[in-house]
Amino acid sequence: MKKTLRKTKRTALASAKAPLCVWDAETLHLASQVGRFIEYWGFKRVHGEIWTLIFLAKNPVDATSLVKCLQVSKALVSLAIKDLLAYQVIEYAGKGEKRTVFLRSTADLQGVIIQVLKKREKVLLDQTKLSLEKIGRKSIETSLNEERLMELKDLVWAAQDFLEVLINTNLDSGRFPKD
């Protein structure tokens, strides 16, 4: 319900303030869709929206433009920018008048994805693997189903192997067809 209200409020405000926004409605809609996708992966929707707008922009973007176009608070944009900088998916592009900070997307899209996979998914899988190893040593003493524990262990090891392959694959090498 909260998300619906946010979207409705945003749509109404965006149409009322459209001249102030540098992006058109279709681009904002795309940013919203990417935000929804990013939200599925555990980030906030606004992370995906901000990243998309910065990534698609011809020129570096300032936070004020993002606040106006996305119709969200300065605080939310500021926190999201801080997170995106920490994940190295955006970077500082310089300062303008009145100390305005401009941002741009990291140029290497594959590197952006790999960076996030290393900082989040790899860490989660490593922690899960350690937990499985610890409980595996105790499984004889517990009422755990040893066969299922081994299946879970195999699944986690396979996921970790797959992630390692993904992290170490150069997508620009031509090994994967591009649409």
C-alpha positions, 0 to 999 in steps of 0.5 A, a space after each residue: 500500500 505504501 509503495 502504491 501511495 508513493 507511486 501515485 504521489 510521485 506521478 502526480 507531482 512529476 506531472 505538475 513539475 515536469 518542466 523542472 525535470 531533465 528526464 522525460 516520462 518514459 525515462 523516468 518510467 524505465 528508471 522506476 522499472 529498473 528500481 523495481 528489479 534492483 529492489 528484488 535483489 535487496 537494494 532500495 528501489 531508489 538505488 536503481 532509479 538513481 543509478 539508471 538516471 545517472 547511467 543514462 545521462 549524457 552529462 554528469 548529474 547533481 543530486 538536486 536534479 534527482 530530487 526534483 525528478 524522482 520526487 523524493 527527499 534530499 535525505 533519501 537521495 543523499 543516503 542512496 548516493 552514499 550507498 551507490 558510491 560505496 558499491 562503486 557503481 557511481 563516482 564523483 565527476 567534479 564540482 560546479 557552481 555553488 559547490 554542487 557535486 556532480 556524479 557519473 556512472 562507473 563506465 564499466 557496467 560489467 565491473 559494476 555488477 561484479 563489484 556488487 556480486 563480490 561485496 554482497 552475494 560472495 560474502 553471503 555464500 561464504 558465511 553460509 558455507 562456514 555455517 554448513 561446515 560448522 553444523 556438518 561437524 555436529 550433524 552426527 550428534 543431532 537429529 539432522 537428516 545427514 543426506 539432506 544436509 549433504 544436498 544443501 552443502 552441494 547446492 551452496 558449493 555449486 552456487 559458490 562455484 557458479 558465482 566464481 565463474 561469473 565473477 571471473 568471466 569477461 563478458 566482453 570477450 565474445 563468449 556470450 552473444 549480445 542482443 
